[in-house]
């Protein structure tokens, strides 16, 4: 029947109007699901209101796939969901899921895949300029630097980078060698030229020759670290400097120094201000609720305490991973409930799980690319026969480094 209706190109408006409800429903199905028939079925535009009011059709309007993305789910019946993902190098703007509604429209706004700015993390070192490309970036290095991320000093052509051959005669045969760090070169193999270890061993099987940046020197190389790091004894790796421990920070007495990878943060904990409750600081990182007035019924519903904790992690830390644990030392009720507070951004990277009856743990579920500062709030609720006895908020601030070391 569908094929007959969709092929009927000679129906008049009256002809369509005399079709049964079932025929109109099939025509509407053809209209929505067979775009090749649009030029055949122009009379349907005149009868759209009639069809919509007489045919209980469960099909929604066509839904475009975002450019540089994909749509998951082919069903278009009322109540069905479709999901959107983006190609590598793109991030999704708009809802991840849309639902076919009873009025034959889709919930939410259209999804868009936007190009990820790979230059946002400043990958080009030593004054290089970054050009964002699809799923990658390219660096234009400043004078004197080279490499994919401008991490290597450009080799110079001065006399320090060349050496004469060292030749010996053995049984009438000449054997020539170079000093360590040099290789025989030149048209007549008469010169020893410096080996650029930074370029040759940048991404070897044994890993990078330097943890961060490499500078080629005549006959060798040396590794350097970014600000806030120091070179370890192996001469290759970078170790974070604890500016808080060695007192190389500018935090005031009212602030707490928090060491981060490559730097430090000066933080000051302020107790929250709430409409129906007041709080007092009982420790540098803890605020507790003052006793509630007898006539204030909303005050007991406010959290009993707020605790503040600060974590420092490297960029792109592997996940899943336990970041923080909260336990009840002396539970008063018969049950404990742990939950994650906050918006979509926190829930995109964190979740809360129970590790045992009295402990909940904050889990990192998606790696965090730095530099960035993230906040997550855990709530522990004590209950007695499903009645709330107390609420305790733990706010965890995570400082993510620019580097992965």
C-alpha positions in Angstrom: 0.0 0.0 0.0 2.9 2.4 0.9 4.5 1.9 -2.5 1.2 2.5 -4.3 0.6 5.8 -2.4 4.1 7.0 -2.8 4.1 6.3 -6.5 0.7 8.0 -7.1 1.7 11.3 -8.7 -1.7 12.1 -10.3 -3.9 12.4 -7.2 -5.8 15.7 -7.0 -6.4 17.5 -3.8 -9.9 16.1 -3.7 -8.4 12.7 -4.4 -6.3 12.9 -1.3 -9.1 14.3 0.7 -11.2 11.2 0.0 -8.6 8.8 1.3 -9.3 7.0 4.5 -7.5 7.8 7.8 -5.2 4.8 7.3 -4.3 6.0 3.8 -3.6 9.5 5.2 -1.4 7.9 7.8 0.6 6.0 5.2 0.9 9.2 3.1 2.4 11.0 6.1 4.8 8.1 6.7 5.9 8.4 3.1 6.2 12.2 3.5 8.5 12.0 6.5 10.6 8.9 5.6 10.9 9.1 1.9 12.4 12.5 0.9 12.7 11.3 -2.7 8.9 11.6 -2.9 8.6 15.3 -2.0 8.3 16.4 -5.6 5.5 13.9 -6.2 3.5 14.6 -3.1 3.1 18.4 -3.1 -0.7 18.1 -2.4 0.2 16.8 1.0 1.4 20.3 2.0 -2.2 21.5 1.6 -3.6 18.7 3.7 -1.0 18.6 6.4 -3.3 20.0 9.1 -6.1 17.6 8.1 -3.7 14.6 8.3 -2.2 15.7 11.6 -5.6 15.9 13.2 -7.0 12.6 11.8 -3.9 10.3 11.8 -2.3 9.3 15.0 1.1 8.9 13.4 4.2 8.1 15.5 6.9 9.5 13.3 8.9 12.7 13.8 10.5 15.2 11.4 13.8 14.4 9.9 16.8 15.1 12.1 20.0 16.3 10.5 23.4 14.8 11.5 25.8 17.4 12.7 28.7 18.2 10.4 31.8 16.3 11.5 29.7 14.1 13.8 27.5 11.0 13.9 24.0 10.2 15.0 23.4 7.0 17.0 19.9 5.5 16.7 17.7 5.1 13.6 14.2 4.8 15.1 12.0 7.9 14.7 8.9 6.8 16.6 7.5 8.9 19.4 9.4 8.4 22.6 12.6 7.1 20.9 15.9 8.7 21.5 18.8 9.5 19.2 22.3 10.3 20.4 25.1 12.4 18.9 28.9 12.1 19.0 31.6 14.1 17.2 34.6 13.0 15.2 38.1 13.2 16.8 39.2 16.8 17.1 35.7 18.1 17.6 33.6 18.7 20.7 29.8 18.6 21.0 27.7 21.7 21.4 24.1 21.3 22.3 22.3 18.2 23.8 23.9 14.8 23.5 20.4 13.2 23.3 17.1 14.3 21.7 13.7 12.6 22.1 10.9 12.3 19.5 7.9 14.1 21.0 4.2 13.5 20.5 3.8 16.7 18.5 6.2 15.2 15.9 9.1 17.5 16.9 12.5 16.8 18.6 13.3 17.9 22.1 16.1 20.4 22.6 18.2 22.4 20.2 20.2 21.1 17.3 23.6 19.5 18.0 26.8 21.1 16.6 30.3 19.7 16.4 32.9 22.5 17.1 36.5 22.2 16.3 38.7 21.6 19.4 41.3 24.3 19.8 44.5 22.2 20.1 46.4 25.4 20.7 44.6 26.2 24.0 47.2 24.3 26.0 50.0 26.3 24.5 51.9 23.3 23.1 54.5 25.3 21.2 57.5 26.0 23.5 60.3 28.6 23.6 58.2 31.4 22.0 56.8 29.4 19.1 53.4 30.3 17.6 50.7 27.7 17.3 48.3 27.2 14.4 45.2 25.2 15.1 44.3 22.4 12.7 41.7 19.6 12.6 42.6 17.2 15.4 46.2 18.5 15.4 48.3 21.6 15.6 51.5 23.0 14.0 54.2 25.2 15.4 56.1 28.0 13.8 59.3 28.2 15.9 61.2 31.3 17.0 64.7 31.8 15.7 67.1 29.3 17.2 64.5 26.6 17.9 63.2 23.6 16.0 61.2 20.4 16.5 57.5 19.5 16.4 56.9 21.6 19.5 59.9 23.9 19.2 61.5 21.9 21.9 65.0 21.6 20.4 67.7 24.3 19.9 68.5 24.6 16.2 72.0 23.3 15.3 74.5 26.0 14.4 77.1 25.7 11.8 80.0 27.1 13.8 83.4 25.4 14.3 82.2 23.9 17.6 79.8 21.6 15.7 82.6 20.1 13.4 85.7 18.2 14.3 88.5 16.8 12.2 88.7 13.0 11.6 91.0 10.9 13.8 92.7 8.4 11.4 95.2 5.6 12.0 97.0 3.2 9.7 96.5 -0.5 10.4 98.3 -2.9 8.1 98.2 -0.5 5.2 94.5 0.4 5.7 93.3 3.8 7.0 90.7 3.7 9.7 89.0 7.0 10.6 86.7 7.7 13.6 85.1 10.7 15.3 84.9 11.9 18.8 81.8 10.8 20.8 78.8 12.8 19.8 80.0 13.3 16.2 79.6 11.4 12.9 81.5 11.2 9.7 80.0 13.4 7.0 80.9 15.6 4.0 81.2 14.6 0.4 84.6 13.0 0.8 83.8 11.8 4.4 86.6 14.0 5.7 84.7 15.8 8.4 83.1 14.9 11.8 79.8 16.7 12.3 77.9 17.0 15.5 75.0 14.6 16.1 71.8 16.4 17.0 70.7 14.0 19.8 67.6 16.1 20.5 66.3 15.4 17.0 67.5 11.9 16.6 66.2 10.6 20.0 63.2 12.8 20.4 60.7 10.0 20.1 62.8 6.8 20.2 61.7 3.4 21.3 63.1 4.1 24.8 61.1 7.3 25.1 62.1 10.9 24.9 65.7 11.7 25.6 64.5 14.6 27.8 61.4 14.8 29.9 60.6 18.3 28.7 63.0 20.3 26.4 66.3 19.3 24.9 69.1 21.7 23.8 71.8 20.3 21.5 75.4 21.1 22.3 78.6 20.3 20.5 79.2 16.6 21.0 76.2 16.2 23.3 73.0 17.7 24.7 71.4 19.0 27.8 67.9 18.9 29.2 66.0 21.8 30.6 62.8 22.0 32.6 59.9 24.5 32.7 59.5 27.1 35.4 58.6 25.5 38.7 60.5 22.3 38.0 64.1 21.2 38.6 66.3 18.7 36.8 66.8 15.3 38.6 70.0 13.5 39.1 69.6 11.5 35.8 69.9 14.8 33.9 66.8 13.9 31.9 63.7 14.1 34.1 61.9 17.1 35.7 60.8 17.2 39.3 58.3 19.6 40.8 59.7 22.2 43.2 57.6 22.6 46.4 57.4 26.4 46.6 55.4 26.1 49.8 58.0 24.0 51.6 61.0 26.1 50.6 59.0 29.3 51.2 59.3 30.6 47.6 55.8 32.0 47.5 53.9 35.2 48.3 51.0 33.8 50.3 49.9 36.0 53.3 49.3 34.8 56.8 45.6 34.6 56.2 46.1 32.3 53.2 47.2 28.7 52.9 49.9 27.8 50.4 49.0 24.8 48.2 51.8 23.3 46.2 50.9 22.5 42.6 52.8 20.8 39.8 54.9 23.7 38.4 53.7 26.3 40.8 51.6 27.1 43.9 48.2 28.5 44.9 47.4 30.8 47.8 43.9 29.8 49.1 41.8 31.3 51.8 38.8 29.4 53.1 35.7 31.4 53.7 32.6 29.9 55.5 29.5 29.9 53.3 26.8 32.5 53.8 23.3 31.0 53.8 19.9 32.5 54.3 18.7 30.2 57.1 21.9 29.2 58.8 25.2 30.7 59.9 28.7 29.0 60.0 31.8 29.5 62.0 35.4 28.3 61.1 36.5 25.5 63.6 39.6 24.6 61.7 41.6 26.2 58.8 39.8 23.9 56.4 36.4 23.3 58.1 33.3 25.3 58.9 30.5 24.1 61.2 26.9 25.3 61.5 26.0 27.4 64.6 23.2 26.1 66.8 19.8 26.7 65.2 17.2 29.0 66.9 14.1 27.2 68.1 11.8 29.1 65.8 13.9 28.6 62.7 12.6 25.4 61.1 14.7 25.7 57.9 18.0 25.9 59.8 18.2 22.2 60.7 17.9 21.3 57.0 21.1 23.2 56.1 24.4 21.2 56.0 26.0 20.6 59.4 29.5 21.3 58.1 31.7 22.2 55.1 35.2 20.7 54.7 37.7 22.0 52.1 40.4 20.0 50.5 42.9 20.8 47.7 44.6 18.3 45.3 47.3 18.8 42.7 47.5 16.4 39.8 49.4 16.2 36.4 47.6 16.8 33.1 45.7 13.8 31.6 45.9 11.7 34.7 44.7 8.2 33.8 41.1 7.2 34.8 39.2 5.7 36.5 41.0 6.6 39.7 40.1 7.3 43.3 40.7 10.9 44.1 39.3 11.4 47.6 37.5 9.4 50.4 35.0 10.5 53.0 34.1 8.4 56.0 31.8 8.7 59.0 33.9 8.1 62.2 30.9 7.7 64.5 27.7 7.2 62.5 24.6 8.2 64.4 21.8 6.8 62.2 21.1 3.4 60.6 22.2 4.5 57.0 24.6 6.7 55.2 24.1 8.1 51.7 26.9 9.6 49.5 26.2 11.8 46.5 27.9 14.2 44.0 26.7 17.8 43.9 27.4 20.3 41.2 26.6 20.8 37.5 27.3 19.0 34.2 31.0 19.9 34.1 31.7 18.2 37.5 29.6 15.1 36.6 31.4 14.8 33.2 34.7 14.1 35.0 33.7 12.8 38.5 31.4 10.4 40.2 30.8 9.2 43.7 30.9 5.5 44.7 30.6 3.7 48.0 33.6 1.6 49.0 32.2 0.2 52.2 29.3 0.9 54.6 30.8 4.0 56.1 33.0 5.3 53.2 32.3 7.1 50.0 34.9 7.9 47.4 35.3 10.6 44.7 36.2 8.9 41.4 37.9 10.5 38.4 36.1 8.9 35.4 37.5 11.1 32.5 41.1 12.5 32.3 41.5 16.2 32.9 43.7 18.1 30.4 45.5 21.1 32.1 46.0 23.7 32.9 42.6 23.9 34.6 41.0 24.1 38.1 38.1 21.8 38.8 35.7 21.7 41.8 33.6 18.8 43.0 31.3 18.6 46.0 30.5 15.3 47.9 27.6 15.1 50.3 27.4 12.6 53.1 23.9 12.3 54.6 23.1 10.4 57.8 19.6 8.9 58.0 17.5 7.2 60.7 14.6 5.3 59.2 14.9 7.5 56.1 14.7 10.7 58.2 17.7 13.0 57.6 19.8 13.5 60.8 22.7 15.4 59.3 24.3 16.6 56.0 28.1 17.0 55.6 29.6 18.7 52.5 33.2 18.1 51.3 34.4 20.5 48.6 37.4 19.2 46.7 39.4 21.6 44.5 41.7 20.0 41.9 44.6 22.0 40.4 45.6 20.3 37.1 49.1 21.1 35.8 49.9 22.1 32.2 52.3 19.2 31.9 52.0 15.4 32.3 54.9 15.1 34.8 
